[in-house]
Amino acid sequence: MSANLLLQQLFKKPVITVYQTHTFPGLSSKARNDVIDNFVHPSVLREMTGQSRNRVLVFDEYLDKFKF
């Protein structure tokens, strides 16, 4: 999984679990977590569980576009 693949998936499903990223091809679990962390730290994604396992990630900026 590359950052581009993750971003494409987030536009389709803006709330995703880390477990769901395991279906993305090509990278190890550590590499997937590294890509996710690169989205979390600049606040592209918000981790909403506060846990280190079973994390749920939200693409808030995208979801905010649909609020009325």
mmCIF file of the N, C-alpha and C atoms, coordinates in Angstrom:
data_MODEL
# 
_entry.id   MODEL 
# 
loop_
_atom_site.group_PDB 
_atom_site.id 
_atom_site.type_symbol 
_atom_site.label_atom_id 
_atom_site.label_alt_id 
_atom_site.label_comp_id 
_atom_site.label_asym_id 
_atom_site.label_entity_id 
_atom_site.label_seq_id 
_atom_site.pdbx_PDB_ins_code 
_atom_site.Cartn_x 
_atom_site.Cartn_y 
_atom_site.Cartn_z 
_atom_site.occupancy 
_atom_site.B_iso_or_equiv 
_atom_site.pdbx_formal_charge 
_atom_site.auth_seq_id 
_atom_site.auth_comp_id 
_atom_site.auth_asym_id 
_atom_site.auth_atom_id 
_atom_site.pdbx_PDB_model_num 
ATOM 1   N N  . MET A 1 1  ? 0.843   -1.175 0.000  1.00 0.00 ? 1  MET A N  1 
ATOM 2   C CA . MET A 1 1  ? 0.000   0.000  0.000  1.00 0.00 ? 1  MET A CA 1 
ATOM 3   C C  . MET A 1 1  ? 0.884   1.232  0.000  1.00 0.00 ? 1  MET A C  1 
ATOM 4   N N  . SER A 1 2  ? 0.591   2.129  -0.849 1.00 0.00 ? 2  SER A N  1 
ATOM 5   C CA . SER A 1 2  ? 1.307   3.397  -0.853 1.00 0.00 ? 2  SER A CA 1 
ATOM 6   C C  . SER A 1 2  ? 0.388   4.469  -0.283 1.00 0.00 ? 2  SER A C  1 
ATOM 7   N N  . ALA A 1 3  ? 0.950   5.613  -0.059 1.00 0.00 ? 3  ALA A N  1 
ATOM 8   C CA . ALA A 1 3  ? 0.143   6.724  0.440  1.00 0.00 ? 3  ALA A CA 1 
ATOM 9   C C  . ALA A 1 3  ? -0.952  7.066  -0.560 1.00 0.00 ? 3  ALA A C  1 
ATOM 10  N N  . ASN A 1 4  ? -0.655  6.967  -1.840 1.00 0.00 ? 4  ASN A N  1 
ATOM 11  C CA . ASN A 1 4  ? -1.641  7.261  -2.872 1.00 0.00 ? 4  ASN A CA 1 
ATOM 12  C C  . ASN A 1 4  ? -2.810  6.273  -2.810 1.00 0.00 ? 4  ASN A C  1 
ATOM 13  N N  . LEU A 1 5  ? -2.509  5.000  -2.644 1.00 0.00 ? 5  LEU A N  1 
ATOM 14  C CA . LEU A 1 5  ? -3.569  3.987  -2.545 1.00 0.00 ? 5  LEU A CA 1 
ATOM 15  C C  . LEU A 1 5  ? -4.441  4.230  -1.317 1.00 0.00 ? 5  LEU A C  1 
ATOM 16  N N  . LEU A 1 6  ? -3.824  4.550  -0.204 1.00 0.00 ? 6  LEU A N  1 
ATOM 17  C CA . LEU A 1 6  ? -4.589  4.839  1.009  1.00 0.00 ? 6  LEU A CA 1 
ATOM 18  C C  . LEU A 1 6  ? -5.501  6.041  0.790  1.00 0.00 ? 6  LEU A C  1 
ATOM 19  N N  . LEU A 1 7  ? -4.984  7.076  0.187  1.00 0.00 ? 7  LEU A N  1 
ATOM 20  C CA . LEU A 1 7  ? -5.781  8.271  -0.055 1.00 0.00 ? 7  LEU A CA 1 
ATOM 21  C C  . LEU A 1 7  ? -6.969  7.963  -0.970 1.00 0.00 ? 7  LEU A C  1 
ATOM 22  N N  . GLN A 1 8  ? -6.752  7.186  -2.007 1.00 0.00 ? 8  GLN A N  1 
ATOM 23  C CA . GLN A 1 8  ? -7.845  6.793  -2.898 1.00 0.00 ? 8  GLN A CA 1 
ATOM 24  C C  . GLN A 1 8  ? -8.922  6.037  -2.125 1.00 0.00 ? 8  GLN A C  1 
ATOM 25  N N  . GLN A 1 9  ? -8.510  5.145  -1.249 1.00 0.00 ? 9  GLN A N  1 
ATOM 26  C CA . GLN A 1 9  ? -9.470  4.378  -0.461 1.00 0.00 ? 9  GLN A CA 1 
ATOM 27  C C  . GLN A 1 9  ? -10.240 5.269  0.513  1.00 0.00 ? 9  GLN A C  1 
ATOM 28  N N  . LEU A 1 10 ? -9.571  6.292  1.038  1.00 0.00 ? 10 LEU A N  1 
ATOM 29  C CA . LEU A 1 10 ? -10.225 7.190  1.993  1.00 0.00 ? 10 LEU A CA 1 
ATOM 30  C C  . LEU A 1 10 ? -11.333 8.009  1.340  1.00 0.00 ? 10 LEU A C  1 
ATOM 31  N N  . PHE A 1 11 ? -11.194 8.322  0.057  1.00 0.00 ? 11 PHE A N  1 
ATOM 32  C CA . PHE A 1 11 ? -12.261 9.037  -0.628 1.00 0.00 ? 11 PHE A CA 1 
ATOM 33  C C  . PHE A 1 11 ? -13.466 8.128  -0.838 1.00 0.00 ? 11 PHE A C  1 
ATOM 34  N N  . LYS A 1 12 ? -13.240 6.825  -0.908 1.00 0.00 ? 12 LYS A N  1 
ATOM 35  C CA . LYS A 1 12 ? -14.339 5.861  -1.035 1.00 0.00 ? 12 LYS A CA 1 
ATOM 36  C C  . LYS A 1 12 ? -14.954 5.539  0.323  1.00 0.00 ? 12 LYS A C  1 
ATOM 37  N N  . LYS A 1 13 ? -14.095 5.445  1.324  1.00 0.00 ? 13 LYS A N  1 
ATOM 38  C CA . LYS A 1 13 ? -14.536 5.085  2.666  1.00 0.00 ? 13 LYS A CA 1 
ATOM 39  C C  . LYS A 1 13 ? -13.760 5.943  3.663  1.00 0.00 ? 13 LYS A C  1 
ATOM 40  N N  . PRO A 1 14 ? -14.307 7.086  4.082  1.00 0.00 ? 14 PRO A N  1 
ATOM 41  C CA . PRO A 1 14 ? -13.562 8.033  4.921  1.00 0.00 ? 14 PRO A CA 1 
ATOM 42  C C  . PRO A 1 14 ? -13.391 7.625  6.380  1.00 0.00 ? 14 PRO A C  1 
ATOM 43  N N  . VAL A 1 15 ? -14.009 6.532  6.789  1.00 0.00 ? 15 VAL A N  1 
ATOM 44  C CA . VAL A 1 15 ? -13.767 5.975  8.125  1.00 0.00 ? 15 VAL A CA 1 
ATOM 45  C C  . VAL A 1 15 ? -13.285 4.554  7.892  1.00 0.00 ? 15 VAL A C  1 
ATOM 46  N N  . ILE A 1 16 ? -12.083 4.264  8.380  1.00 0.00 ? 16 ILE A N  1 
ATOM 47  C CA . ILE A 1 16 ? -11.450 2.979  8.087  1.00 0.00 ? 16 ILE A CA 1 
ATOM 48  C C  . ILE A 1 16 ? -10.724 2.474  9.326  1.00 0.00 ? 16 ILE A C  1 
ATOM 49  N N  . THR A 1 17 ? -10.648 1.175  9.462  1.00 0.00 ? 17 THR A N  1 
ATOM 50  C CA . THR A 1 17 ? -9.857  0.590  10.549 1.00 0.00 ? 17 THR A CA 1 
ATOM 51  C C  . THR A 1 17 ? -8.499  0.189  9.994  1.00 0.00 ? 17 THR A C  1 
ATOM 52  N N  . VAL A 1 18 ? -7.525  0.091  10.862 1.00 0.00 ? 18 VAL A N  1 
ATOM 53  C CA . VAL A 1 18 ? -6.207  -0.361 10.433 1.00 0.00 ? 18 VAL A CA 1 
ATOM 54  C C  . VAL A 1 18 ? -6.315  -1.775 9.875  1.00 0.00 ? 18 VAL A C  1 
ATOM 55  N N  . TYR A 1 19 ? -7.171  -2.594 10.472 1.00 0.00 ? 19 TYR A N  1 
ATOM 56  C CA . TYR A 1 19 ? -7.354  -3.957 9.986  1.00 0.00 ? 19 TYR A CA 1 
ATOM 57  C C  . TYR A 1 19 ? -7.794  -3.967 8.521  1.00 0.00 ? 19 TYR A C  1 
ATOM 58  N N  . GLN A 1 20 ? -8.645  -3.044 8.139  1.00 0.00 ? 20 GLN A N  1 
ATOM 59  C CA . GLN A 1 20 ? -9.115  -2.996 6.760  1.00 0.00 ? 20 GLN A CA 1 
ATOM 60  C C  . GLN A 1 20 ? -8.002  -2.688 5.773  1.00 0.00 ? 20 GLN A C  1 
ATOM 61  N N  . THR A 1 21 ? -6.943  -2.053 6.213  1.00 0.00 ? 21 THR A N  1 
ATOM 62  C CA . THR A 1 21 ? -5.839  -1.759 5.303  1.00 0.00 ? 21 THR A CA 1 
ATOM 63  C C  . THR A 1 21 ? -5.020  -3.007 4.990  1.00 0.00 ? 21 THR A C  1 
ATOM 64  N N  . HIS A 1 22 ? -5.232  -4.079 5.736  1.00 0.00 ? 22 HIS A N  1 
ATOM 65  C CA . HIS A 1 22 ? -4.498  -5.314 5.461  1.00 0.00 ? 22 HIS A CA 1 
ATOM 66  C C  . HIS A 1 22 ? -4.927  -5.945 4.149  1.00 0.00 ? 22 HIS A C  1 
ATOM 67  N N  . THR A 1 23 ? -6.053  -5.531 3.607  1.00 0.00 ? 23 THR A N  1 
ATOM 68  C CA . THR A 1 23 ? -6.482  -6.035 2.304  1.00 0.00 ? 23 THR A CA 1 
ATOM 69  C C  . THR A 1 23 ? -5.779  -5.303 1.166  1.00 0.00 ? 23 THR A C  1 
ATOM 70  N N  . PHE A 1 24 ? -5.091  -4.208 1.467  1.00 0.00 ? 24 PHE A N  1 
ATOM 71  C CA . PHE A 1 24 ? -4.357  -3.483 0.441  1.00 0.00 ? 24 PHE A CA 1 
ATOM 72  C C  . PHE A 1 24 ? -3.085  -4.256 0.114  1.00 0.00 ? 24 PHE A C  1 
ATOM 73  N N  . PRO A 1 25 ? -2.776  -4.445 -1.139 1.00 0.00 ? 25 PRO A N  1 
ATOM 74  C CA . PRO A 1 25 ? -1.640  -5.282 -1.533 1.00 0.00 ? 25 PRO A CA 1 
ATOM 75  C C  . PRO A 1 25 ? -0.290  -4.602 -1.383 1.00 0.00 ? 25 PRO A C  1 
ATOM 76  N N  . GLY A 1 26 ? 0.729   -5.422 -1.240 1.00 0.00 ? 26 GLY A N  1 
ATOM 77  C CA . GLY A 1 26 ? 2.080   -4.972 -1.490 1.00 0.00 ? 26 GLY A CA 1 
ATOM 78  C C  . GLY A 1 26 ? 2.997   -4.616 -0.348 1.00 0.00 ? 26 GLY A C  1 
ATOM 79  N N  . LEU A 1 27 ? 2.499   -4.328 0.848  1.00 0.00 ? 27 LEU A N  1 
ATOM 80  C CA . LEU A 1 27 ? 3.388   -3.913 1.916  1.00 0.00 ? 27 LEU A CA 1 
ATOM 81  C C  . LEU A 1 27 ? 3.149   -4.727 3.183  1.00 0.00 ? 27 LEU A C  1 
ATOM 82  N N  . SER A 1 28 ? 4.175   -4.759 4.002  1.00 0.00 ? 28 SER A N  1 
ATOM 83  C CA . SER A 1 28 ? 4.085   -5.445 5.284  1.00 0.00 ? 28 SER A CA 1 
ATOM 84  C C  . SER A 1 28 ? 3.219   -4.649 6.258  1.00 0.00 ? 28 SER A C  1 
ATOM 85  N N  . SER A 1 29 ? 2.891   -5.265 7.366  1.00 0.00 ? 29 SER A N  1 
ATOM 86  C CA . SER A 1 29 ? 2.097   -4.574 8.391  1.00 0.00 ? 29 SER A CA 1 
ATOM 87  C C  . SER A 1 29 ? 2.808   -3.326 8.895  1.00 0.00 ? 29 SER A C  1 
ATOM 88  N N  . LYS A 1 30 ? 4.113   -3.432 9.096  1.00 0.00 ? 30 LYS A N  1 
ATOM 89  C CA . LYS A 1 30 ? 4.872   -2.272 9.576  1.00 0.00 ? 30 LYS A CA 1 
ATOM 90  C C  . LYS A 1 30 ? 4.825   -1.147 8.550  1.00 0.00 ? 30 LYS A C  1 
ATOM 91  N N  . ALA A 1 31 ? 5.001   -1.469 7.298  1.00 0.00 ? 31 ALA A N  1 
ATOM 92  C CA . ALA A 1 31 ? 4.966   -0.443 6.250  1.00 0.00 ? 31 ALA A CA 1 
ATOM 93  C C  . ALA A 1 31 ? 3.585   0.201  6.177  1.00 0.00 ? 31 ALA A C  1 
ATOM 94  N N  . ARG A 1 32 ? 2.521   -0.595 6.305  1.00 0.00 ? 32 ARG A N  1 
ATOM 95  C CA . ARG A 1 32 ? 1.162   -0.035 6.299  1.00 0.00 ? 32 ARG A CA 1 
ATOM 96  C C  . ARG A 1 32 ? 0.968   0.915  7.480  1.00 0.00 ? 32 ARG A C  1 
ATOM 97  N N  . ASN A 1 33 ? 1.433   0.502  8.655  1.00 0.00 ? 33 ASN A N  1 
ATOM 98  C CA . ASN A 1 33 ? 1.310   1.364  9.836  1.00 0.00 ? 33 ASN A CA 1 
ATOM 99  C C  . ASN A 1 33 ? 2.117   2.644  9.679  1.00 0.00 ? 33 ASN A C  1 
ATOM 100 N N  . ASP A 1 34 ? 3.279   2.546  9.042  1.00 0.00 ? 34 ASP A N  1 
ATOM 101 C CA . ASP A 1 34 ? 4.090   3.741  8.800  1.00 0.00 ? 34 ASP A CA 1 
ATOM 102 C C  . ASP A 1 34 ? 3.367   4.722  7.881  1.00 0.00 ? 34 ASP A C  1 
ATOM 103 N N  . VAL A 1 35 ? 2.729   4.197  6.824  1.00 0.00 ? 35 VAL A N  1 
ATOM 104 C CA . VAL A 1 35 ? 1.970   5.068  5.916  1.00 0.00 ? 35 VAL A CA 1 
ATOM 105 C C  . VAL A 1 35 ? 0.817   5.718  6.665  1.00 0.00 ? 35 VAL A C  1 
ATOM 106 N N  . ILE A 1 36 ? 0.104   4.942  7.460  1.00 0.00 ? 36 ILE A N  1 
ATOM 107 C CA . ILE A 1 36 ? -1.008  5.485  8.248  1.00 0.00 ? 36 ILE A CA 1 
ATOM 108 C C  . ILE A 1 36 ? -0.506  6.570  9.201  1.00 0.00 ? 36 ILE A C  1 
ATOM 109 N N  . ASP A 1 37 ? 0.601   6.310  9.882  1.00 0.00 ? 37 ASP A N  1 
ATOM 110 C CA . ASP A 1 37 ? 1.152   7.310  10.802 1.00 0.00 ? 37 ASP A CA 1 
ATOM 111 C C  . ASP A 1 37 ? 1.530   8.593  10.069 1.00 0.00 ? 37 ASP A C  1 
ATOM 112 N N  . ASN A 1 38 ? 1.981   8.472  8.816  1.00 0.00 ? 38 ASN A N  1 
ATOM 113 C CA . ASN A 1 38 ? 2.304   9.657  8.028  1.00 0.00 ? 38 ASN A CA 1 
ATOM 114 C C  . ASN A 1 38 ? 1.061   10.470 7.690  1.00 0.00 ? 38 ASN A C  1 
ATOM 115 N N  . PHE A 1 39 ? -0.103  9.868  7.740  1.00 0.00 ? 39 PHE A N  1 
ATOM 116 C CA . PHE A 1 39 ? -1.356  10.588 7.540  1.00 0.00 ? 39 PHE A CA 1 
ATOM 117 C C  . PHE A 1 39 ? -1.895  11.130 8.868  1.00 0.00 ? 39 PHE A C  1 
ATOM 118 N N  . VAL A 1 40 ? -1.636  10.433 9.961  1.00 0.00 ? 40 VAL A N  1 
ATOM 119 C CA . VAL A 1 40 ? -2.154  10.850 11.264 1.00 0.00 ? 40 VAL A CA 1 
ATOM 120 C C  . VAL A 1 40 ? -1.411  12.071 11.794 1.00 0.00 ? 40 VAL A C  1 
ATOM 121 N N  . HIS A 1 41 ? -0.106  12.089 11.693 1.00 0.00 ? 41 HIS A N  1 
ATOM 122 C CA . HIS A 1 41 ? 0.667   13.161 12.331 1.00 0.00 ? 41 HIS A CA 1 
ATOM 123 C C  . HIS A 1 41 ? 0.497   14.528 11.691 1.00 0.00 ? 41 HIS A C  1 
ATOM 124 N N  . PRO A 1 42 ? 0.308   14.641 10.373 1.00 0.00 ? 42 PRO A N  1 
ATOM 125 C CA . PRO A 1 42 ? -0.027  15.984 9.861  1.00 0.00 ? 42 PRO A CA 1 
ATOM 126 C C  . PRO A 1 42 ? -1.532  16.265 9.896  1.00 0.00 ? 42 PRO A C  1 
ATOM 127 N N  . SER A 1 43 ? -2.275  15.414 10.588 1.00 0.00 ? 43 SER A N  1 
ATOM 128 C CA . SER A 1 43 ? -3.723  15.580 10.808 1.00 0.00 ? 43 SER A CA 1 
ATOM 129 C C  . SER A 1 43 ? -4.571  15.431 9.552  1.00 0.00 ? 43 SER A C  1 
ATOM 130 N N  . VAL A 1 44 ? -4.132  14.622 8.615  1.00 0.00 ? 44 VAL A N  1 
ATOM 131 C CA . VAL A 1 44 ? -4.982  14.253 7.490  1.00 0.00 ? 44 VAL A CA 1 
ATOM 132 C C  . VAL A 1 44 ? -6.021  13.261 7.993  1.00 0.00 ? 44 VAL A C  1 
ATOM 133 N N  . LEU A 1 45 ? -5.573  12.336 8.832  1.00 0.00 ? 45 LEU A N  1 
ATOM 134 C CA . LEU A 1 45 ? -6.462  11.370 9.474  1.00 0.00 ? 45 LEU A CA 1 
ATOM 135 C C  . LEU A 1 45 ? -6.484  11.618 10.971 1.00 0.00 ? 45 LEU A C  1 
ATOM 136 N N  . ARG A 1 46 ? -7.629  11.339 11.582 1.00 0.00 ? 46 ARG A N  1 
ATOM 137 C CA . ARG A 1 46 ? -7.738  11.426 13.040 1.00 0.00 ? 46 ARG A CA 1 
ATOM 138 C C  . ARG A 1 46 ? -7.992  10.026 13.570 1.00 0.00 ? 46 ARG A C  1 
ATOM 139 N N  . GLU A 1 47 ? -7.163  9.606  14.486 1.00 0.00 ? 47 GLU A N  1 
ATOM 140 C CA . GLU A 1 47 ? -7.346  8.310  15.142 1.00 0.00 ? 47 GLU A CA 1 
ATOM 141 C C  . GLU A 1 47 ? -8.314  8.561  16.286 1.00 0.00 ? 47 GLU A C  1 
ATOM 142 N N  . MET A 1 48 ? -9.432  7.825  16.310 1.00 0.00 ? 48 MET A N  1 
ATOM 143 C CA . MET A 1 48 ? -10.475 8.166  17.272 1.00 0.00 ? 48 MET A CA 1 
ATOM 144 C C  . MET A 1 48 ? -10.615 7.215  18.449 1.00 0.00 ? 48 MET A C  1 
ATOM 145 N N  . THR A 1 49 ? -9.830  6.137  18.519 1.00 0.00 ? 49 THR A N  1 
ATOM 146 C CA . THR A 1 49 ? -9.999  5.202  19.636 1.00 0.00 ? 49 THR A CA 1 
ATOM 147 C C  . THR A 1 49 ? -9.055  5.472  20.786 1.00 0.00 ? 49 THR A C  1 
ATOM 148 N N  . GLY A 1 50 ? -7.908  6.082  20.513 1.00 0.00 ? 50 GLY A N  1 
ATOM 149 C CA . GLY A 1 50 ? -6.916  6.298  21.556 1.00 0.00 ? 50 GLY A CA 1 
ATOM 150 C C  . GLY A 1 50 ? -6.136  5.040  21.892 1.00 0.00 ? 50 GLY A C  1 
ATOM 151 N N  . GLN A 1 51 ? -6.267  4.021  21.084 1.00 0.00 ? 51 GLN A N  1 
ATOM 152 C CA . GLN A 1 51 ? -5.579  2.747  21.324 1.00 0.00 ? 51 GLN A CA 1 
ATOM 153 C C  . GLN A 1 51 ? -4.428  2.575  20.339 1.00 0.00 ? 51 GLN A C  1 
ATOM 154 N N  . SER A 1 52 ? -3.539  1.657  20.665 1.00 0.00 ? 52 SER A N  1 
ATOM 155 C CA . SER A 1 52 ? -2.471  1.333  19.725 1.00 0.00 ? 52 SER A CA 1 
ATOM 156 C C  . SER A 1 52 ? -2.858  0.170  18.820 1.00 0.00 ? 52 SER A C  1 
ATOM 157 N N  . ARG A 1 53 ? -3.899  -0.576 19.209 1.00 0.00 ? 53 ARG A N  1 
ATOM 158 C CA . ARG A 1 53 ? -4.422  -1.673 18.380 1.00 0.00 ? 53 ARG A CA 1 
ATOM 159 C C  . ARG A 1 53 ? -5.877  -1.368 18.048 1.00 0.00 ? 53 ARG A C  1 
ATOM 160 N N  . ASN A 1 54 ? -6.347  -1.992 16.977 1.00 0.00 ? 54 ASN A N  1 
ATOM 161 C CA . ASN A 1 54 ? -7.744  -1.827 16.557 1.00 0.00 ? 54 ASN A CA 1 
ATOM 162 C C  . ASN A 1 54 ? -8.123  -0.358 16.368 1.00 0.00 ? 54 ASN A C  1 
ATOM 163 N N  . ARG A 1 55 ? -7.214  0.394  15.801 1.00 0.00 ? 55 ARG A N  1 
ATOM 164 C CA . ARG A 1 55 ? -7.450  1.821  15.605 1.00 0.00 ? 55 ARG A CA 1 
ATOM 165 C C  . ARG A 1 55 ? -8.496  2.070  14.525 1.00 0.00 ? 55 ARG A C  1 
ATOM 166 N N  . VAL A 1 56 ? -9.287  3.106  14.733 1.00 0.00 ? 56 VAL A N  1 
ATOM 167 C CA . VAL A 1 56 ? -10.248 3.573  13.744 1.00 0.00 ? 56 VAL A CA 1 
ATOM 168 C C  . VAL A 1 56 ? -9.792  4.964  13.324 1.00 0.00 ? 56 VAL A C  1 
ATOM 169 N N  . LEU A 1 57 ? -9.704  5.162  12.018 1.00 0.00 ? 57 LEU A N  1 
ATOM 170 C CA . LEU A 1 57 ? -9.183  6.407  11.474 1.00 0.00 ? 57 LEU A CA 1 
ATOM 171 C C  . LEU A 1 57 ? -10.278 7.121  10.691 1.00 0.00 ? 57 LEU A C  1 
ATOM 172 N N  . VAL A 1 58 ? -10.334 8.445  10.841 1.00 0.00 ? 58 VAL A N  1 
ATOM 173 C CA . VAL A 1 58 ? -11.376 9.241  10.198 1.00 0.00 ? 58 VAL A CA 1 
ATOM 174 C C  . VAL A 1 58 ? -10.725 10.335 9.356  1.00 0.00 ? 58 VAL A C  1 
ATOM 175 N N  . PHE A 1 59 ? -11.202 10.463 8.130  1.00 0.00 ? 59 PHE A N  1 
ATOM 176 C CA . PHE A 1 59 ? -10.760 11.500 7.199  1.00 0.00 ? 59 PHE A CA 1 
ATOM 177 C C  . PHE A 1 59 ? -11.704 12.693 7.381  1.00 0.00 ? 59 PHE A C  1 
ATOM 178 N N  . ASP A 1 60 ? -11.526 13.420 8.488  1.00 0.00 ? 60 ASP A N  1 
ATOM 179 C CA . ASP A 1 60 ? -12.434 14.491 8.899  1.00 0.00 ? 60 ASP A CA 1 
ATOM 180 C C  . ASP A 1 60 ? -12.592 15.589 7.857  1.00 0.00 ? 60 ASP A C  1 
ATOM 181 N N  . GLU A 1 61 ? -11.502 16.017 7.262  1.00 0.00 ? 61 GLU A N  1 
ATOM 182 C CA . GLU A 1 61 ? -11.565 17.136 6.330  1.00 0.00 ? 61 GLU A CA 1 
ATOM 183 C C  . GLU A 1 61 ? -12.502 16.812 5.160  1.00 0.00 ? 61 GLU A C  1 
ATOM 184 N N  . TYR A 1 62 ? -12.465 15.582 4.694  1.00 0.00 ? 62 TYR A N  1 
ATOM 185 C CA . TYR A 1 62 ? -13.348 15.154 3.610  1.00 0.00 ? 62 TYR A CA 1 
ATOM 186 C C  . TYR A 1 62 ? -14.802 15.084 4.095  1.00 0.00 ? 62 TYR A C  1 
ATOM 187 N N  . LEU A 1 63 ? -15.024 14.500 5.254  1.00 0.00 ? 63 LEU A N  1 
ATOM 188 C CA . LEU A 1 63 ? -16.385 14.390 5.784  1.00 0.00 ? 63 LEU A CA 1 
ATOM 189 C C  . LEU A 1 63 ? -17.001 15.761 6.069  1.00 0.00 ? 63 LEU A C  1 
ATOM 190 N N  . ASP A 1 64 ? -16.168 16.710 6.481  1.00 0.00 ? 64 ASP A N  1 
ATOM 191 C CA . ASP A 1 64 ? -16.652 18.052 6.775  1.00 0.00 ? 64 ASP A CA 1 
ATOM 192 C C  . ASP A 1 64 ? -17.260 18.732 5.550  1.00 0.00 ? 64 ASP A C  1 
ATOM 193 N N  . LYS A 1 65 ? -16.860 18.331 4.370  1.00 0.00 ? 65 LYS A N  1 
ATOM 194 C CA . LYS A 1 65 ? -17.395 18.925 3.126  1.00 0.00 ? 65 LYS A CA 1 
ATOM 195 C C  . LYS A 1 65 ? -18.873 18.600 2.939  1.00 0.00 ? 65 LYS A C  1 
ATOM 196 N N  . PHE A 1 66 ? -19.343 17.552 3.625  1.00 0.00 ? 66 PHE A N  1 
ATOM 197 C CA . PHE A 1 66 ? -20.721 17.114 3.440  1.00 0.00 ? 66 PHE A CA 1 
ATOM 198 C C  . PHE A 1 66 ? -21.635 17.488 4.597  1.00 0.00 ? 66 PHE A C  1 
ATOM 199 N N  . LYS A 1 67 ? -21.146 18.245 5.534  1.00 0.00 ? 67 LYS A N  1 
ATOM 200 C CA . LYS A 1 67 ? -21.977 18.698 6.643  1.00 0.00 ? 67 LYS A CA 1 
ATOM 201 C C  . LYS A 1 67 ? -22.833 19.874 6.199  1.00 0.00 ? 67 LYS A C  1 
ATOM 202 N N  . PHE A 1 68 ? -24.032 19.903 6.683  1.00 0.00 ? 68 PHE A N  1 
ATOM 203 C CA . PHE A 1 68 ? -24.948 20.994 6.346  1.00 0.00 ? 68 PHE A CA 1 
ATOM 204 C C  . PHE A 1 68 ? -25.175 21.859 7.546  1.00 0.00 ? 68 PHE A C  1 
# 
